[in-house]
């Protein structure tokens, strides 16, 4: 059977996190105007458990949930197959079922469909991967930071592209466990260090600063609160890639990060979401002019 409903992103995350074990599977996808589509697949014997789960995690959306039967089939395999590979430049994010179909010239990143967020299907993740692909053609960062790593897809992509140190942090212990498992699965465990961290003020993150490249794919509120510490963690001439922003929120982020000395280098819009690549200005040259006065040029 399958339960389908529409809800906001935070509720979709809560449902996906609550669906665990071999008897249930959850898939999510971003819809229009901030609405997310959620489908929970389960055996008919578990219907009461699914209804209770939805009542706990999505009380406002439960009334609109549609529960229906499915033909006898391997519904887990169907759920996995529904998440087709996503290409973003040289990167292809895929599930285990598509492992053999990845082109030889692509950088494959295997993320299981059950880990519903960070599969590359959302415009924010794809935007960050495209930004990474573009930056990789021009420079080779030595230190990289990924804030709010989720499944670890961005950290893994950076580690595989550059074979260099990547620090990834997330507050959710389940995300940390998933990101570590995914890093090992993708052969990036030796380069990606995944920490349980609330943000860039974490001691281990601060100790490795400054970073040449920082990813922060979260939401507007946290991005605004992190503007000062993130700007202090990036080196002069380094880049910060911001996402998790609705297109209408991009200017607010640009204003506060601009006040920290970060300038817009590229703006990308996908599926109603904005991804911003910002560059921190180089240290100004100071020359002596006249009687002890200085002028920046």
Secondary structure as the mmCIF struct_conf table of DSSP 4:
data_model
#
loop_
_struct_conf.conf_type_id
_struct_conf.id
_struct_conf.beg_label_comp_id
_struct_conf.beg_label_asym_id
_struct_conf.beg_label_seq_id
_struct_conf.end_label_comp_id
_struct_conf.end_label_asym_id
_struct_conf.end_label_seq_id
STRN STRN1 UNK A 2 UNK A 7
HELX_RH_AL_P HELX_RH_AL_P1 UNK A 9 UNK A 18
BEND BEND1 UNK A 21 UNK A 21
TURN_TY1_P TURN_TY1_P1 UNK A 22 UNK A 23
STRN STRN2 UNK A 24 UNK A 30
BEND BEND2 UNK A 32 UNK A 32
TURN_TY1_P TURN_TY1_P2 UNK A 33 UNK A 34
STRN STRN3 UNK A 36 UNK A 42
HELX_RH_3T_P HELX_RH_3T_P1 UNK A 44 UNK A 46
HELX_RH_AL_P HELX_RH_AL_P2 UNK A 47 UNK A 57
TURN_TY1_P TURN_TY1_P3 UNK A 59 UNK A 61
HELX_RH_3T_P HELX_RH_3T_P2 UNK A 62 UNK A 64
STRN STRN4 UNK A 66 UNK A 68
BEND BEND3 UNK A 72 UNK A 73
HELX_RH_AL_P HELX_RH_AL_P3 UNK A 75 UNK A 82
BEND BEND4 UNK A 83 UNK A 83
STRN STRN5 UNK A 86 UNK A 88
TURN_TY1_P TURN_TY1_P4 UNK A 89 UNK A 90
STRN STRN6 UNK A 91 UNK A 94
HELX_RH_3T_P HELX_RH_3T_P3 UNK A 96 UNK A 101
BEND BEND5 UNK A 102 UNK A 102
TURN_TY1_P TURN_TY1_P5 UNK A 104 UNK A 105
BEND BEND6 UNK A 106 UNK A 106
STRN STRN7 UNK A 107 UNK A 110
TURN_TY1_P TURN_TY1_P6 UNK A 113 UNK A 114
BEND BEND7 UNK A 115 UNK A 115
BEND BEND8 UNK A 117 UNK A 120
BEND BEND9 UNK A 122 UNK A 122
HELX_RH_AL_P HELX_RH_AL_P4 UNK A 123 UNK A 136
TURN_TY1_P TURN_TY1_P7 UNK A 137 UNK A 138
BEND BEND10 UNK A 142 UNK A 142
STRN STRN8 UNK A 143 UNK A 147
BEND BEND11 UNK A 148 UNK A 148
TURN_TY1_P TURN_TY1_P8 UNK A 150 UNK A 151
BEND BEND12 UNK A 152 UNK A 152
HELX_RH_AL_P HELX_RH_AL_P5 UNK A 153 UNK A 162
BEND BEND13 UNK A 164 UNK A 164
STRN STRN9 UNK A 165 UNK A 170
BEND BEND14 UNK A 171 UNK A 171
HELX_RH_AL_P HELX_RH_AL_P6 UNK A 173 UNK A 185
TURN_TY1_P TURN_TY1_P9 UNK A 186 UNK A 187
TURN_TY1_P TURN_TY1_P10 UNK A 189 UNK A 191
STRN STRN10 UNK A 192 UNK A 196
BEND BEND15 UNK A 198 UNK A 199
TURN_TY1_P TURN_TY1_P11 UNK A 200 UNK A 201
BEND BEND16 UNK A 202 UNK A 202
HELX_RH_AL_P HELX_RH_AL_P7 UNK A 203 UNK A 208
STRN STRN11 UNK A 211 UNK A 217
BEND BEND17 UNK A 218 UNK A 218
HELX_RH_AL_P HELX_RH_AL_P8 UNK A 220 UNK A 225
TURN_TY1_P TURN_TY1_P12 UNK A 226 UNK A 226
HELX_RH_AL_P HELX_RH_AL_P9 UNK A 227 UNK A 233
STRN STRN12 UNK A 234 UNK A 246
HELX_RH_3T_P HELX_RH_3T_P4 UNK A 247 UNK A 249
HELX_RH_AL_P HELX_RH_AL_P10 UNK A 250 UNK A 258
TURN_TY1_P TURN_TY1_P13 UNK A 259 UNK A 261
STRN STRN13 UNK A 262 UNK A 270
TURN_TY1_P TURN_TY1_P14 UNK A 271 UNK A 272
STRN STRN14 UNK A 273 UNK A 280
HELX_LH_PP_P HELX_LH_PP_P1 UNK A 281 UNK A 285
STRN STRN15 UNK A 286 UNK A 289
TURN_TY1_P TURN_TY1_P15 UNK A 290 UNK A 292
STRN STRN16 UNK A 293 UNK A 296
#
